[in-house]
Amino acid sequence: MGAPAQRIEGEGIEAADRAEMHREIARCNGIRVIADPSIALDAITHQQSTFTQRDLAKFAHRHSDGIDQFKEVMGAMRSAPDLVELGRDARGEDRFTTREMIVTEQRLHRAAERIAERERHEVHDADRRAALARAEKRLASNDTNIDWDRATVALQRALIRIQIARKHRDVAVNAR
């Protein structure tokens, strides 16, 4: 049972009823997760694509009642067939994900590759040079009617377009 429900317990009779209701919800959630740990893994991966043992424990703590059920929930999640251990992160913690999340990320990667390969998404060098020349011309002009903030933004946008086009080009080249 989570901390908010534990705080409710100390607030009186009506609060005790609410605390018992929270305990019952946590107990029922624990039973559900033990029966089907993919429920918990799906809930966690809706918030983050990878997670640690601590993230699993926080979830189990919020969705179980008592230490015994907590241990059962943790065991069910740790032995779930969809759980994939990724290895240690920079802090030395084991990181996990789910098979479904890996499939989703692979699908996104393939979609990004397809977009990068399409010529209509490419910014041609001539267009990039022309955009930069227009922006530089605006900046170099002595015309006092120039909105310098707008001109600066135009130059920044042109530079961003160049960076994006180069990244897409690099992804397409590396994918081949």
N, C-alpha and C positions, 0 to 999 in steps of 0.2 A: 504494500500500500504506500502511495506517495506521501511526501511531506505535507501537502495541503490537507489531506485527509487526517493525518496524524495530529495536525494542529487543531482540527475541528473537535477531536476527542476531548480536549481540555476545556471546552467552552460551555458545558452544561448539558441538560437533558435533551433539549431539541437538537443541539449540536451532536450529542451522542447518537441520536437517531440517524442524523446525516452521516456521521462517521461509520456507523454500522452499514449504512447503505453503500458508502464508498468501499468498505471492506468486502461486501458481497459482490459488488461490481468487479473489484480486483480479483476476488476468488474465481468468479465466473470467467473473467478474461484469462486467468492462469490456466484454467481447465481447457479453454479453447486453444491456447497456444501449445499446451502439452499435446493435445490431440492433433494439431496441425501447425507446426512451427513456421510454416511459410507465411502465416498470417503476420507474425512478428517481423520476419525478415522483409516482407513487402512493406510493412509500416515504416520500418527503419529506412529502407532504400527510397521511400517517397521523400524523405528528408535529406538524405545524403547517399551518394553512390558507393562510398566505402565507409567502413566503420571498424571500431576496435572492440576488444573484449569489454572495455569499460562501457561503451555504448550499448552492448548487449546487456550488461548488468544493470544499467540505468533503466532500460526498457523493462527488464524482468522485475526490477524493484517496483516500478510503477504499475505493473500489470500482474501482480501476484499478491497473495496474502500469507505472510509468514515465511520463515526461513526454509521450511521443508518444501513448500510450493515454489519458492524462489529457486531452490536448487533443481527442482524438476523442470521448471521453465528453462533455466540456463542449460541443463542437459539436453532438453529437446531441441533448443535452438542450435547448440553446438554440434549436435549429431544430425541436423537436417540435411537431406541429400542435396538441397539447392545451395547450401553454404559453400563458398569457395574461399580458401585461404590464399591471400595474395603475397604474403611475406611481410617482412618488417619495414616500417616507414622510417623516416629520418630520425624520429625520436626513439626508435628501437621497439615500437609497439607493433604487434601483429595486426595486420589489416585484413579485412574480409569484405566480400561482396556476395552477390547472388548470381547464379547462372543467368537468370533473366536480365539482370543489369548488364552483364557482359554482352549478351545478345543485343540489347538495346544500344549499347555504346558502339558495337560493331556496325549495326544498322546506320547509326548516325555518321560514323566514319565513312561508310560506303556512299552515303548521300552527299557528304561533303566532297568526296572525290569526284562524283558525277558532276556536281556543280562546277568544280574547278576545271573539269575537262571541257565544259561547254564554252564555245567561243563567245557567246553573247554575254557571259559574265566576265570576260577578260577586258581589261582596260589596255588598249594598244599604246605602245610607246609614243606614237605621234600625238595621241589624245592627251597623254600625260604631259608631254612637252608643251603642248598648246595651253593646257590649263595652268601650268607653272608660268609660262610666258605672260599670260593674261594677268595672273596674280602679281607677278613681278612688275609688270607695266603699271598696274594700279598703284602699287607701293612706291614706285620710282617717280610717279607723276607729282608735279608740284601743285596740282589742282587742289585748291582749298575746300572744294565741295566734296572731297572724298570722305567717306565714312571709314576711318582707319580701322575701327573695330571690325566692321564688316569685311574689309579687305584682308585683315589678318585671319579672320575666320575662313575666308575663301582659300587662302594659302594653306592653312592648316588642314582644311578638308581635302585639298589637292594632294598634300603630302600623305594623308591617311589613305586616300584612294590608291596612291602608289604603293604604300606598304601592304595594303590588302591584296592588290593585284600581284605583287611579288610573292606573298605567302601562298596564294592560290597557285601561281605558276610553279613554285617550289614543291608544293604538295603534289601537283600533277606530274612533275618531273620525277620526284622520288617514288611515286606509285608505279611508274613504268618500269 
